[in-house]
Structure formats: C-alpha cells, structure tokens
Amino acid sequence: MIFFKRIPRLVRWILSVQFLFLVVMTVLRFLFYFRYNPSGKAFSGSAFLMGLRFDIKFVCILGVTMLVFCSIPFLNPLRNNIGKKIWNVLLPLFFMLTLFFYAVDYFYYDYLQQRLNASVLNYINDAGISFTMAMESYPVFKVLALIIIAAVAAAYFFKKLLVKYRREEMLPKPKVIFTSILVFLIFGMGVFGKFGQFNLRWSDAFALSDTFKANLSLNPFQSFFSTLNFKDTRPDIKKVRADYSLMAAYLGVQQRDSIHLNFERNYSVANNNSNQPNVIVVICESFSMYRSSMSGNPLNTTPYFNELCKKGVFFDRCFTPSYPTARGVWATVTGIPDVLGDNNRSASRNPEVVNQQLIINDFKGYEKFYFLGGDPTWANIKGVLLNNIDSLQLYSQENFKAKKLNVWGIDDKNLFLEANNLLAKQQKPFFAIIQTADNHRPYSIPAEDMHLFKKVTYPDDTIHKYGFENIEQLNAFRYTDFCYQQFFEAAQKEKYFTNTVFIFVGDHGIAGNATAIYPNSWTEQRLSNEHVPLLFYSPALLQPKLMHEVCSQIDIMPSAAGLLKIPYHNNSMGRNLFDTVSSTEKYAFIIDHETKNIGLVNGQYFFNKNIKTGKISLVSVTDNNSIVPSVKTDSIKDNLGKLTDAYYETSRYLLFNNKRKR
C-alpha cells in the first residue's frame, strides 16, 4: 500500500479504472461459462488464463489511451475541471459500451454459437426484421435497462474515485514524468500481450485445441475487431445456389441438394491391407517451377530433386490457388482456396473461418505432426492447425536443438534432420507436415554447411534470363535442393522410409521472367506466381510417372487419402488425383489478391477475369499464338467464365461452411 502511494496519482487513478474493467470482464466471462459450458466438460483454468490475457490487453489499450489524453493539460482531470467533466462522461459511456458489447455477444453466441464478430453488421441491412427477431427471442429492454442502471452506478463510482485522487498530494514533476513513461511502456507490453515475435492474437485462443475453450477465452472486443476487416468477404448465397448444379457436377457430389447446398462427398474403399503407410508432406518455400531443373532450366538448380521426380509420380502442371505462404498452407491443409480479403487479410487471420473440417483427421490411428522452423503464430497459423487437427504435435523453433538462423527460425537442413530423428522413433503410423523457409529473403545459408554446399556464380544477364533476380536468390534456391538431399540421405537409413509416402509441393511460386522456359503468357499473366512442382514419392507404392494434367495444391489431401485407401469425407474443393473413375476435365483455380484477378487454367488455356472491372481474357498456355475469336473459342471462354465465377463463389461459401463435426 505504501508503494502504491509512491506512484503518481494520475497513474493510480488510471490503474483503478483499469482494475474495475478487468473485474467486470472476468465476472462476465464466468457468466458466459456457466451459461454455455457443454454438459460434462470440466472447468478450464487455461481458458480463463488466456481470457485474462485478452482482457489485460484491452484494459492496457484503455490505459495507454487515458495516459496519452491526460498528457494534454486541459484533459487532465486531476488538474483541470474541464478534464474532470469530460472524463466523468467518457468513462461511464465506455463502461456502458463495454456492457452493451458483452450483452450482444452473449445473445449472438446463443443464436449462432459464435462469439461476436463483424458479420453482425450484416443484420443492419434488414434492421427492422433483425430487431423484431431479437425482441421476440430475447429480453432486449430488460437487458438495456440493466446496462443503463449499471452505467449509472459506474458513473457514481468513477466520480467518487476521481474526487478521491484529486485530493491526494502531488509528487515531484520529474518523478511523475519518469513514472508515466515507465507505465506507458508497461501498458505497451500489455497491449502486445506476450513475449515473442508476434503479439497476442485471437489465434492463441484456438491453440487451446478446443473450440469452446477458445470461445470462452475470447472477449467480444477481440473477436469483433479481429473480424472487422473481413466484413466484406462473406459469400453471396444467391450466386452459390445459382451455380450449385455446375459445381456439384464438377466436384462429383453424390447426394446433391441445392436447398441445403451440400458439397460433401464420402469415399469408402475396401482396404484389406493391414499395412498403414506413413505420410510426410513437405511444403516448400517459394518452390517456383520455372526456376527448377524439372522445368528444363539450364541453370540446373535442383538436380537432386529432379532425380527424385523421375522415381515418383510428378505433376508438372500444378498450381497454387494464390500467393503468399499463409494462403498456400491454408489451401494445402484445408483443400479450399483462400479467396478472402486482400494481401493482408488471409483466411488464417479470420476467426470466423478458423473452424474447418479436414481430411487429415480421417487418418485414424495416425500420429499427427507439424514441423516449422520459425514462430507458428505467424499469420495465425498456429490457431488454425491446433484447433482443427486432432492431437497435433506442433514443433517450432523453441522445440529444436538447432540455433535460430534468421527471422524465419532454424535452417531447413536442421529442421529436416530433427524432424527425421523424431519420426524415426515413432511406433505408430504418422502423418507429418514439414514447412521450409530458407528459400526466402534474407537468403541465409548456414556457415556449417559451406564445406558441403558450394555456391556458384553466373553473369547477371544469365541469372536474369533464367528467372532469378540475383546470385544470392539463385544459391538459396540451390540450397533448398541441398536440404532435400540431406533429408533423404538421413531418412533412407530409418525403418520408416520404405513405408512412407513423401509429398513435396511449393507453398507458392514467384512472379518473374519465365519466357526462357514457358510461353509468354506464363510471365505476362503471372502464372509463374502460382506454378509449383508436386511430387508423390514412394517407390514401394507408386510406379514412376510424369503427369501433365493440370492439378492444384488443394488436391493433395484427398489424393493422399485416396492413395492410401483411407475412407474420408471431403467437403473441400480438392479432388483425388489418383481417381481413375472420374473423367471430368481438370482445372486449377487461381486468384491474385493484388490485381483482383480470378481465373482457371486447363491444359490449353488460362481464363482470367478482373473482379473489379469485369475485364476478361483468354490466352494460350501452350504457345505464343494469340487466341483467334471463333465460335469454338468464344464457347470455351464463356464456359470457363461461368466455371470461374462458380468456383470463386463456392470457395467463399465453403470457407464459412466447412465446420468441423465434433
């Protein structure tokens, strides 16, 4: 208490206000828990602790705001009567707003089983109907009356609190300034929320691996403002329903239902083989096809991986739906193109779509692993993974022995080797994902590998001609191949190797000059940005084959399940590449969030449409000849246009309607 008296009275006043808000928010969390906790679910201290962290984050935002405004003399309530009057109005209003947010959140969860998010703003479009529904369903006026009464009581408390601190003795000005700066920094740390590379985010709640615990830990401010940037991304149900028959036929939906928009396909296979092969999916950073040896690039950057491709099933026309890495990981894991938002609004950052049904969970009896050399909270990937993959064992930079190489964590070679060491100890079949990062700026190559890995040099004109910006980028690409070699040489010594399907795919490509390798359209239409290698490697299970059919990153999970004869439920946009029954033409959907273009690639053409302007184009992907308008090409353009629109709207719909069935 004596120590508290030594703190400047302005800071003590702010701390007292924060404490009141923190207590009220904690009480409201308990009310939420007692009302909505599922029957039989034990009390979760971890959820309440996480919730406390979110609440502290927001009271620290309040504290920083108060401290900054009170640094303006006429807004300082302890020194100026105008400031006193202003704060005696502002604080009760903010308190009332807080209670209002919690009340709306409470009933929003009751109605939709979701914490308050930006989609509530959609109800404004039909405000009359929405208000009437709320009136008929919930005690709206009683709740509003309680909020007003509580706000009046809070106003009385805040007024008395301010009078109390105005009477107290002022400390010397130097001490006040020093303490205020120190407290400001402490509040700033509270706003950041945790120690680490990234701040406290909604995805940290979903790292609790339980949807109710995650919802319990969130507060309505966190969930609402985290989704506010995504309020314009929700699907157009009318368009989805109009395109349903087209997409249902393309995806091979067995039980078609245009009323309930059923896209789920169930695959059950007769599997008499007791052997359960392991699966290792390697998501390769910036593994652009035109820069690799598999494309015929004369710089021969990936000779080792090129030889692996000759011994496996290699798809040389694989595309990622979009760019960058967060969207690539999302598409690979969920099987749905990330068509939301713009460059800074990936699906992984949207709490509304974090709950996804994944084919990975149909690998029953498998241990699940995810290896990432860096910080998994990047782009909120951690929450997506832990919330959706059952019993996932996530390994990131703090779990490895190797030292951090750069901002992306440990180097890829050590990531592979440490993952191999752990997988070699497994007694059960496993499904593992390894995500690399070294083929990325700042293009670091560990000094410990320089005795084995030899850098090369080429003239700048040669480097540029074959798709690279500089020699550092080229050598980083070559180092990726070196890491694959180190991984395979280590894995071949382990028992699991012969009974494992290895799947390699780029997280995305890189836009650049690919004219020396592919037709001009690949560069001009930025197809090189999404064109990546896709390899299924398992000599014991697969005969080598070079596949020229178009495919997508989203096809990986259904293909892995189909290949291993595992029954699975598919509510994604992905299809089994090893399905010999379906004769439907294959397409790859692409969206460029920067240019606002969407399109489809098939074996001959790339159809492209700008969402904003409506401008469309059709180009050849096999040669540099212009498309001559004719009845045939006009028909192709029209059909691809309809399918592109349908694909885009259906993808948006499924992102919000692919919920887990728990």
BAVOKE-69995 format. One line per 2 residues: number of its first residue (from 1); for each residue x, y, z of C-alpha. Coordinates in steps of 0.25 Angstrom, whole numbers, always signed. Example, Ala and Ser with C-alpha at 12.3 -4.5 7.8 and 13.67 -1.06 7.14 Angstrom:
// residues 2
1> +49,-18,+31 | +55,-4,+29
//
This chain:
// residues 662
1> +0,+0,+0 | +12,+9,+3
3> +18,+6,-10 | +4,+9,-17
5> +5,+23,-10 | +18,+26,-17
7> +12,+25,-31 | +7,+38,-37
9> -8,+40,-34 | -11,+40,-49
11> -5,+27,-51 | -12,+21,-39
13> -25,+27,-44 | -23,+20,-57
15> -20,+7,-51 | -32,+7,-42
17> -41,+9,-54 | -34,-2,-62
19> -36,-11,-50 | -51,-9,-49
21> -52,-12,-64 | -43,-24,-62
23> -52,-29,-51 | -65,-27,-59
25> -60,-34,-71 | -55,-46,-62
27> -69,-47,-56 | -75,-47,-70
29> -66,-58,-74 | -71,-66,-63
31> -86,-63,-66 | -83,-68,-81
33> -76,-80,-75 | -88,-84,-66
35> -98,-82,-77 | -91,-88,-89
37> -81,-99,-84 | -85,-112,-90
39> -90,-123,-81 | -79,-131,-75
41> -68,-122,-79 | -58,-119,-68
43> -54,-105,-63 | -43,-100,-72
45> -33,-92,-64 | -25,-90,-77
47> -37,-83,-84 | -39,-74,-73
49> -24,-70,-72 | -24,-68,-87
51> -36,-59,-85 | -30,-51,-75
53> -18,-48,-84 | -28,-43,-95
55> -35,-35,-84 | -22,-29,-80
57> -19,-26,-94 | -31,-17,-95
59> -30,-11,-82 | -16,-7,-85
61> -21,-1,-98 | -31,+7,-89
63> -19,+11,-80 | -10,+16,-92
65> -21,+24,-97 | -24,+30,-84
67> -10,+33,-81 | -8,+40,-95
69> -20,+48,-94 | -17,+53,-80
71> -3,+57,-84 | -11,+69,-91
73> -13,+79,-79 | -28,+83,-81
75> -31,+68,-82 | -24,+64,-69
77> -36,+62,-59 | -27,+64,-47
79> -22,+78,-51 | -34,+83,-59
81> -49,+84,-57 | -52,+83,-71
83> -44,+70,-72 | -51,+65,-60
85> -65,+67,-66 | -60,+61,-79
87> -55,+48,-72 | -67,+47,-63
89> -75,+46,-76 | -66,+38,-85
91> -63,+26,-75 | -78,+23,-72
93> -80,+23,-87 | -69,+14,-89
95> -73,+5,-78 | -88,+5,-84
97> -82,+2,-97 | -74,-10,-91
99> -86,-16,-85 | -94,-14,-98
101> -83,-21,-106 | -84,-33,-96
103> -99,-33,-96 | -99,-34,-111
105> -88,-44,-111 | -96,-53,-100
107> -108,-54,-109 | -100,-55,-122
109> -94,-67,-117 | -107,-73,-112
111> -112,-71,-126 | -101,-75,-135
113> -91,-82,-125 | -80,-72,-129
115> -74,-60,-121 | -78,-46,-126
117> -71,-43,-140 | -73,-33,-151
119> -83,-42,-158 | -93,-36,-148
121> -92,-23,-157 | -99,-31,-168
123> -112,-30,-159 | -113,-15,-161
125> -117,-17,-176 | -130,-23,-170
127> -130,-15,-157 | -145,-16,-155
129> -146,-31,-157 | -134,-33,-148
131> -139,-24,-137 | -152,-31,-137
133> -146,-45,-137 | -137,-40,-125
135> -149,-34,-118 | -157,-47,-119
137> -145,-56,-115 | -138,-49,-104
139> -142,-39,-93 | -136,-27,-100
141> -142,-16,-92 | -139,-23,-78
143> -124,-24,-82 | -123,-10,-87
145> -129,-5,-74 | -119,-13,-66
147> -108,-7,-75 | -113,+7,-72
149> -114,+4,-57 | -100,-2,-57
151> -95,+10,-65 | -101,+20,-55
153> -95,+12,-43 | -81,+12,-50
155> -83,+27,-53 | -85,+29,-38
157> -72,+21,-35 | -63,+28,-45
159> -68,+41,-40 | -64,+37,-25
161> -51,+31,-30 | -47,+44,-37
163> -51,+53,-25 | -42,+43,-16
165> -30,+45,-25 | -31,+60,-27
167> -30,+61,-12 | -17,+54,-11
169> -3,+60,-11 | +4,+62,-24
171> +18,+56,-25 | +30,+64,-31
173> +29,+66,-46 | +42,+59,-50
175> +37,+46,-43 | +23,+48,-49
177> +29,+49,-63 | +39,+37,-61
179> +28,+28,-55 | +18,+32,-66
181> +28,+28,-77 | +31,+15,-70
183> +16,+12,-68 | +13,+15,-83
185> +24,+5,-87 | +18,-6,-77
187> +4,-3,-83 | +10,-4,-97
189> +15,-18,-93 | +1,-22,-88
191> -4,-17,-102 | +6,-26,-109
193> +1,-37,-100 | +13,-47,-99
195> +28,-49,-101 | +32,-53,-115
197> +32,-49,-129 | +17,-47,-131
199> +7,-40,-122 | -5,-47,-115
201> -15,-51,-125 | -29,-58,-126
203> -22,-70,-131 | -15,-72,-118
205> -28,-75,-112 | -30,-86,-123
207> -17,-92,-119 | -25,-98,-107
209> -29,-109,-117 | -44,-108,-112
211> -54,-99,-119 | -62,-96,-107
213> -49,-93,-99 | -45,-84,-110
215> -58,-77,-110 | -58,-76,-95
217> -45,-69,-95 | -48,-58,-105
219> -55,-46,-101 | -65,-38,-111
221> -55,-27,-114 | -44,-37,-118
223> -54,-45,-127 | -61,-33,-133
225> -49,-25,-137 | -41,-37,-142
227> -52,-39,-152 | -56,-25,-155
229> -46,-25,-167 | -53,-37,-173
231> -67,-32,-173 | -68,-30,-188
233> -63,-45,-190 | -76,-53,-187
235> -81,-61,-199 | -93,-58,-207
237> -103,-69,-205 | -111,-66,-217
239> -100,-67,-226 | -95,-80,-219
241> -109,-86,-221 | -110,-82,-235
243> -96,-89,-238 | -99,-101,-230
245> -102,-111,-241 | -90,-107,-249
247> -80,-108,-237 | -87,-121,-231
249> -85,-128,-245 | -70,-123,-245
251> -67,-127,-231 | -75,-141,-233
253> -85,-138,-221 | -92,-151,-219
255> -104,-146,-211 | -108,-133,-218
257> -116,-123,-210 | -117,-109,-215
259> -126,-105,-204 | -116,-108,-193
261> -104,-106,-202 | -98,-120,-199
263> -84,-121,-205 | -79,-133,-196
265> -74,-145,-203 | -72,-158,-195
267> -62,-168,-200 | -61,-182,-194
269> -52,-192,-200 | -49,-207,-198
271> -35,-207,-192 | -31,-221,-188
273> -16,-217,-186 | -13,-216,-171
275> -1,-208,-174 | -3,-193,-172
277> +8,-185,-179 | +13,-172,-173
279> +11,-159,-180 | +21,-147,-180
281> +16,-134,-187 | +27,-124,-189
283> +22,-110,-192 | +34,-104,-199
285> +36,-89,-198 | +35,-81,-211
287> +38,-94,-219 | +35,-88,-233
289> +34,-98,-244 | +41,-89,-255
291> +54,-88,-247 | +55,-103,-244
293> +62,-113,-252 | +49,-120,-255
295> +45,-109,-264 | +58,-111,-272
297> +64,-98,-267 | +79,-98,-272
299> +84,-94,-258 | +80,-107,-253
301> +77,-102,-239 | +70,-115,-233
303> +78,-127,-239 | +75,-136,-227
305> +60,-133,-226 | +60,-135,-241
307> +65,-149,-240 | +54,-152,-229
309> +43,-147,-238 | +48,-157,-248
311> +45,-168,-238 | +32,-163,-233
313> +19,-158,-239 | +22,-144,-243
315> +11,-134,-247 | +18,-123,-255
317> +5,-114,-257 | +2,-112,-242
319> -3,-98,-237 | -5,-92,-224
321> -19,-84,-223 | -12,-72,-218
323> +0,-65,-212 | +7,-64,-202
325> +11,-75,-191 | -1,-73,-182
327> -11,-76,-193 | -2,-87,-198
329> -2,-94,-185 | -17,-92,-183
331> -20,-98,-197 | -11,-110,-195
333> -17,-113,-181 | -32,-110,-183
335> -33,-112,-198 | -41,-99,-200
337> -35,-87,-208 | -33,-75,-199
339> -41,-65,-207 | -43,-55,-195
341> -39,-41,-194 | -26,-35,-199
343> -11,-38,-197 | -13,-35,-182
345> -26,-42,-180 | -23,-57,-182
347> -33,-67,-177 | -24,-71,-166
349> -26,-57,-159 | -41,-58,-159
351> -47,-64,-147 | -60,-67,-154
353> -54,-77,-163 | -43,-83,-153
355> -52,-95,-151 | -50,-105,-162
357> -53,-120,-165 | -40,-126,-170
359> -37,-139,-177 | -25,-141,-169
361> -34,-145,-157 | -39,-157,-165
363> -25,-163,-164 | -30,-171,-152
365> -19,-177,-143 | -8,-167,-148
367> +0,-159,-140 | +0,-144,-146
369> +12,-135,-146 | +15,-121,-152
371> +29,-116,-152 | +32,-102,-155
373> +46,-95,-152 | +40,-82,-148
375> +29,-76,-140 | +16,-83,-142
377> +8,-71,-138 | +11,-64,-151
379> -1,-61,-159 | -9,-68,-148
381> -5,-82,-154 | -4,-88,-140
383> -18,-86,-137 | -23,-92,-150
385> -14,-104,-148 | -17,-107,-133
387> -32,-104,-134 | -34,-113,-146
389> -24,-125,-146 | -27,-135,-135
391> -16,-137,-125 | -6,-130,-133
393> +8,-129,-128 | +14,-116,-133
395> +29,-113,-133 | +34,-100,-135
397> +47,-92,-133 | +47,-93,-118
399> +46,-108,-119 | +58,-111,-127
401> +73,-112,-123 | +78,-104,-134
403> +80,-89,-132 | +71,-79,-140
405> +78,-75,-153 | +69,-63,-156
407> +56,-57,-154 | +49,-70,-160
409> +55,-78,-149 | +65,-90,-151
411> +71,-94,-164 | +64,-104,-173
413> +74,-115,-172 | +74,-116,-157
415> +58,-115,-158 | +58,-127,-167
417> +69,-135,-159 | +62,-132,-145
419> +48,-136,-151 | +55,-149,-157
421> +60,-152,-143 | +47,-151,-136
423> +39,-158,-147 | +49,-170,-147
425> +45,-172,-132 | +30,-174,-135
427> +23,-187,-133 | +10,-183,-139
429> +8,-179,-154 | +9,-164,-155
431> +4,-152,-163 | +15,-141,-163
433> +16,-127,-170 | +29,-120,-171
435> +29,-106,-175 | +42,-100,-180
437> +46,-85,-180 | +61,-83,-185
439> +57,-80,-199 | +53,-67,-195
441> +60,-53,-192 | +70,-51,-186
443> +74,-64,-193 | +83,-68,-181
445> +92,-81,-183 | +98,-86,-170
447> +113,-86,-169 | +113,-100,-164
449> +108,-105,-178 | +118,-97,-186
451> +128,-109,-186 | +118,-118,-194
453> +109,-107,-201 | +117,-100,-212
455> +112,-87,-217 | +112,-83,-231
457> +114,-71,-239 | +108,-67,-253
459> +108,-54,-261 | +96,-45,-257
461> +90,-46,-271 | +89,-61,-270
463> +83,-60,-256 | +72,-51,-261
465> +70,-58,-273 | +66,-71,-266
467> +57,-65,-255 | +66,-60,-243
469> +68,-46,-238 | +82,-48,-233
471> +92,-59,-229 | +88,-59,-215
473> +74,-63,-219 | +79,-74,-228
475> +88,-80,-218 | +77,-80,-207
477> +69,-88,-217 | +80,-98,-219
479> +82,-99,-204 | +68,-104,-204
481> +71,-115,-213 | +83,-118,-203
483> +74,-119,-191 | +65,-129,-198
485> +77,-137,-201 | +82,-137,-187
487> +68,-141,-182 | +66,-152,-191
489> +80,-158,-189 | +77,-158,-174
491> +63,-163,-175 | +67,-175,-184
493> +75,-180,-172 | +62,-181,-164
495> +52,-192,-164 | +40,-183,-167
497> +46,-179,-180 | +41,-191,-189
499> +27,-190,-183 | +25,-175,-185
501> +19,-166,-196 | +26,-153,-198
503> +19,-142,-204 | +26,-129,-208
505> +19,-116,-212 | +22,-102,-213
507> +15,-92,-204 | +14,-83,-216
509> +23,-79,-228 | +30,-66,-231
511> +26,-56,-241 | +37,-53,-251
513> +43,-55,-265 | +39,-69,-269
515> +40,-66,-284 | +52,-74,-286
517> +45,-87,-281 | +30,-85,-284
519> +21,-77,-293 | +20,-62,-291
521> +6,-64,-284 | +13,-70,-272
523> +20,-57,-269 | +10,-47,-274
525> -2,-53,-267 | +7,-56,-255
527> +5,-71,-255 | +19,-73,-251
529> +14,-67,-237 | +6,-80,-235
531> +13,-91,-243 | +20,-101,-234
533> +25,-115,-234 | +17,-126,-228
535> +23,-140,-225 | +17,-152,-219
537> +29,-161,-216 | +28,-175,-211
539> +36,-186,-219 | +29,-197,-211
541> +15,-192,-214 | +16,-184,-227
543> +21,-186,-241 | +29,-174,-247
545> +20,-166,-256 | +21,-152,-261
547> +7,-145,-261 | +4,-134,-270
549> -11,-132,-265 | -14,-119,-258
551> -16,-120,-243 | -15,-111,-231
553> -10,-110,-217 | -24,-113,-211
555> -24,-127,-217 | -13,-132,-208
557> -21,-137,-196 | -32,-144,-204
559> -21,-150,-212 | -13,-155,-200
561> -25,-161,-194 | -29,-168,-207
563> -15,-173,-210 | -14,-180,-196
565> -29,-185,-198 | -34,-178,-185
567> -49,-175,-184 | -50,-160,-184
569> -61,-148,-184 | -58,-137,-194
571> -65,-124,-193 | -54,-116,-199
573> -51,-112,-214 | -40,-122,-215
575> -41,-135,-223 | -33,-149,-223
577> -23,-148,-234 | -22,-163,-234
579> -37,-165,-236 | -37,-174,-249
581> -53,-173,-249 | -55,-158,-251
583> -54,-153,-266 | -57,-139,-263
585> -47,-129,-268 | -37,-124,-258
587> -35,-109,-255 | -27,-101,-246
589> -33,-88,-239 | -25,-76,-237
591> -27,-63,-230 | -18,-51,-230
593> -21,-43,-218 | -12,-32,-222
595> -18,-30,-236 | -32,-34,-232
597> -32,-45,-243 | -38,-59,-243
599> -37,-70,-253 | -36,-84,-257
601> -24,-92,-264 | -26,-104,-272
603> -17,-112,-282 | -18,-101,-293
605> -24,-88,-287 | -23,-78,-276
607> -36,-71,-274 | -35,-58,-266
609> -45,-48,-260 | -43,-36,-252
611> -53,-35,-241 | -54,-20,-240
613> -54,-16,-255 | -60,-29,-261
615> -50,-29,-272 | -47,-43,-277
617> -36,-50,-285 | -33,-64,-291
619> -19,-67,-294 | -11,-80,-298
621> -2,-87,-288 | +4,-96,-299
623> +10,-86,-309 | +11,-71,-312
625> +0,-70,-322 | -12,-61,-320
627> -26,-67,-318 | -34,-64,-331
629> -48,-61,-328 | -57,-72,-333
631> -70,-80,-329 | -61,-90,-322
633> -52,-81,-315 | -64,-72,-311
635> -71,-84,-305 | -58,-88,-298
637> -57,-74,-292 | -72,-74,-288
639> -71,-88,-281 | -58,-84,-274
641> -64,-71,-269 | -76,-78,-263
643> -68,-88,-256 | -58,-78,-251
645> -69,-70,-245 | -76,-82,-239
647> -62,-87,-233 | -60,-73,-227
649> -73,-72,-220 | -74,-87,-216
651> -60,-85,-210 | -64,-73,-202
653> -77,-81,-197 | -69,-93,-193
655> -59,-85,-185 | -70,-81,-176
657> -78,-94,-177 | -68,-105,-175
659> -69,-106,-160 | -64,-118,-152
661> -74,-129,-148 | -69,-131,-134
//
